[in-house]
Amino acid sequence: MKTVFSPLAEKQLKKLPKIVQILIARKVRNIEGEIVVANMKFLSGYKGLYRIRVGDYRLVFRKYTNKAYFILIGHRREIYLLLKKLWK
């Protein structure tokens, strides 16, 4: 499965600490290798959106047949507020 990052997600990823970036890269590689990710859950209230938990950080993405499009990456206290602003 191919992974694509939105410009906003790339910007958010670059602002995170290096160790968190490494952990996120591992999760993304698991998705690319089509390994089942344990913390992947459907976001209720948002059609077609999923999230992956990496410590205190969340990756929000949309899953297509052969592609995962990452929309947002951020801390759990901020990510859902930002998601609500973007989607409403």
Steps between C-alpha positions, in 0.01 A plus 500: 500500500633840405503779760454868419526795741306822467710819512358573846591152627857536370533836673365359827731198480809717458414695817492187718798374703734265309417194712127546427577541129685168506210324675254644249722390210489143634120503509485643148734227373271240659209646306705503179589135558130431561570369849197534725555794734367430849400856591312578178141596575210648310412858602132519580329809367740532207418290197796299375759633745728288716755575769814332622635557848874547546551579869331834566486580130233419243515451124170569326466355153262386231535150364449424132534173311873532436589822684499653848471881498622655827311819579613603850775407744511644850469469875181343627387811689510707179428263215127452555438875540690565177310222326169650611603839356607351169202273448214727607 
